[in-house]
């Protein structure tokens, strides 16, 4: 029987657990998980599911981002590094990880945001996440820049008790970071 997700802030995990999670993500993403991707997943709350032997089988994290919309800055819980070991997919583990991360979002943020892969899109939609129907931009070092490749795969979910303006309020403008901005 697989355990339910254990949640912990990055600082609580320690070097050995962080190295184990990084190795798990490298394996699950088949080498397509960069140092920037890893950096983006740190500094927030991790949800980790282990199998009976103690090996990681599912992971995700949520970190704080700032998003500008309609002249206001919102504190958003950004979901990162969601992964399920291939032999354990379609067993509800991704949903368990997302439920744990959504609880953090509901308690600490105005909304949740994430960039959905083709493989993850159905999971997120089924959990009430919706693609942002408007423009996506970033406040880059050289000024605001449009990110047309992110439009259509950037998903939002209002946190419990909160509402966000719609695309009529203007573009969704993310804070800058190295690597994939969204």
HUDA-V763743 format. One record per backbone hydrogen bond with DSSP energy under -1.0 kcal/mol. NH is the residue of the N-H (numbers start at 1). CO is the residue of the C=O. If there is no record, write none. Layout:
BEGIN
nh = (NH & NH)
co = (CO & CO)
END
This chain:
BEGIN
nh = (3 & 6 & 8 & 10 & 12 & 13 & 18 & 19 & 20 & 21 & 22 & 23 & 24 & 25 & 26 & 27 & 28 & 29 & 30 & 31 & 32 & 38 & 39 & 40 & 41 & 42 & 45 & 46 & 47 & 48 & 49 & 51 & 54 & 57 & 58 & 59 & 60 & 61 & 62 & 63 & 65 & 67 & 68 & 69 & 72 & 74 & 76 & 77 & 78 & 79 & 80 & 83 & 85 & 88 & 89 & 96 & 97 & 98 & 99 & 100 & 101 & 102 & 103 & 104 & 105 & 106 & 107 & 108 & 109 & 110 & 112 & 113 & 114 & 116 & 121 & 124 & 125 & 126 & 128 & 129 & 130 & 132 & 137 & 138 & 139 & 140 & 140 & 143 & 145 & 147 & 150 & 153 & 155 & 156 & 157 & 159 & 162 & 169 & 170 & 172 & 173 & 174 & 175)
co = (50 & 48 & 46 & 44 & 9 & 10 & 14 & 15 & 16 & 17 & 18 & 19 & 20 & 21 & 22 & 23 & 24 & 25 & 27 & 26 & 29 & 34 & 35 & 36 & 37 & 39 & 62 & 8 & 60 & 6 & 58 & 55 & 51 & 49 & 49 & 83 & 47 & 80 & 45 & 78 & 76 & 74 & 173 & 72 & 69 & 67 & 65 & 111 & 63 & 113 & 61 & 59 & 57 & 85 & 86 & 92 & 93 & 94 & 95 & 96 & 97 & 98 & 99 & 100 & 101 & 102 & 103 & 104 & 105 & 75 & 157 & 77 & 155 & 153 & 117 & 120 & 121 & 122 & 125 & 124 & 156 & 154 & 172 & 145 & 174 & 138 & 143 & 140 & 138 & 136 & 147 & 150 & 114 & 130 & 112 & 110 & 159 & 166 & 167 & 135 & 68 & 137 & 66)
END
